[in-house]
Amino acid sequence: MAEWQSPFSEKTITSRFGVTERRDSPHRGTDYAPGANKLIPAITKGTVIVTEWSQCLGWYMVQSAWAKKKTWHIGYCHLACNTHGIDCKGPSQHKDGSNNFVNLKVGNKLKLGQWVGRVGNTGDCSRGAHAHITLGRSASSVTSGQVYDVAAMIEELEKNEVCKCCKRPL
């Protein structure tokens, strides 16, 4: 059984990691556009460590995960708001101090494929509904710091999977 998986099919990728076309700097994640409000599955098991708003990334969630004998941090960005939809303008619309994460709290354990949010268009850096997914070695790498190609990581881990009982490639 897979331990990491792509959140959506490859045909939904609209911008790849590192691409500089139409950008001032290299793209810091992989963008998937399967449709507005589409549920986003966790790409691996882990723990929720951040649920916040970023002026650029909009509503985002970061989970910790384990692979290649290291801890990784996966950011799911531009998430739709459960109250205000895909174009929520952030905390200013949440005067009661709430956020858009109704059932997701820091410390929650995630299973592979568990829903972590919905595809949205939140934040100033979003240009249409999509899920911007990042991969880094720290939680802060989602908004700044070194990031890695999440699609390449998933592909590598899927390719290198072995059977737990006989250690043969799957």
N, C-alpha and C positions, 0 to 999 in steps of 0.2 A: 504494500500500500504506500502511496506517495506521502512524503513528509512535507513537501513544498509543492504548490501548484500555481499556475497562472490564474489570475482572478477572472479573466475573460479570454475569449479566443484571440489569436494573434491578429485576425483581420480587424479587430476593434482598436488596435494600436494606431494612434494618430500622431504621436511624436515620440521618438526614441531618446534614450539617455545619450547625452553628449552632443546631440545635433545642434548646430549653430545657425542653421537656415532660419531666417526671420527672427533672430534673437541677437541680443547684445553680448550674451555669454553662453557657454555650453548648457544644454538642458540638464537639470539636476535630478531627473526622474524619468519614468515612462508613463505616458498618457494613454489611457484606455477610454474610449467613448462608445459604450454599448447602448446608450440612451439615458436620458434624464430620469432620475429616481430609481434606476435599476439598483437592486441590492448588490452590495460589494462583499464577496466572501474573503475571509482571512486567508492569506496565502500560505500560512503555516500555523502551527499551534504556538502559544506564547502567553504573555501577560500584558494587559493594557497598562501603559506607564504615563501617557499624556492624553488629555482631551482638552483642546484649547482652540482659540481663535487667533489667526495671524492675518494682518491686514493684506498680505500678499496671497497666502495659501487658503484663506477662509477657514472654515471649520476643519480641523484635522485631528486625527487620532494616531498615536504611536504605540506600537506593540514591540515588546522584546521577543526575541526568538533565538534559537540555537542551531548552528550549522557549521560544518568544517572546523569543529572544536573551538568555536568563538561565539560570543554573544553578538547579535545583530539587532538593529532597530529599524522597523519598517513604518513608514509614514503613509497614511491614506489621507489625501488632501482634496480640498474643494468640495467637501461633503455637503449634501443637502441638509437643511434644517427640518426637524420633525414638526416644528410649529409654522415656519414661514416659507418652507419649500426650497427650491433649488437656488433661489436668488437672495437668500437671507443676507442682510447687511451686518450681521454680527451682534456683539454684545449690546449695541445701542438699541436693538429691537428686543432685548431681553432685560428689561428694567428690573425684573424681580431677581436678577443674579443667576438665573438658570442658563443652561447652554442647550445645544441641540441634541445632546447625547442622553436620550431618555432612559435607555436600558444598559448603557455602557459606562462603567465607572473605573477609575484608576484602581488597579489591583485585581480586576476581573481576569480570570483565566479564559483564554480563547482556544477553541478547537479548530483544526484545519477545516476551512469551508464555512465556519460560523459567520453570520452576517455582522459586519462591523460598521455599516453605514449605507447611505444611498448616494449615487452619482449626483453631484450638484455643480453649481456654477458660482460658488462663494469665493470671495476674496478678489482683490484688485488685479491679480495676475492670471485670473481665469478668463478664457476667451471661448465660452460655450461649455455646456455640461460635459464633464469628463472626470475621471478619477486619476489624479496625479499620484503615482506611487514611488516612494523613495526608499533607499536602503543605505544605512550608515552604521557606524560602530558606536555611536552615542545618540541619545535622544535628541540632542541639540543639532545633530547633523541634518535633520529634516529641514530646518530653517537656515542653517549656516554650517560650514565645516565640510569635511570630505564625505562624498557620497560615492556609491558604487552602482553598477548597472543591475537593477533588480531582475530584469527579464533574462539577462545572461546568467545570473545566479540560479534562477529557477530552472532554466534549461540545463545547466551543468548538474544540478542536484537531481533532476529527473533522470538524466542520462546515467548517472553514477549510482542509482539505487540498486540495492542488493536485497535478496531474500534474507530475512532475519534468521531462518532456520538453517539454510544451506549455503548462504553467502554468495549465491550465484546472481549475476546481473538480472534484473527484471526486464 
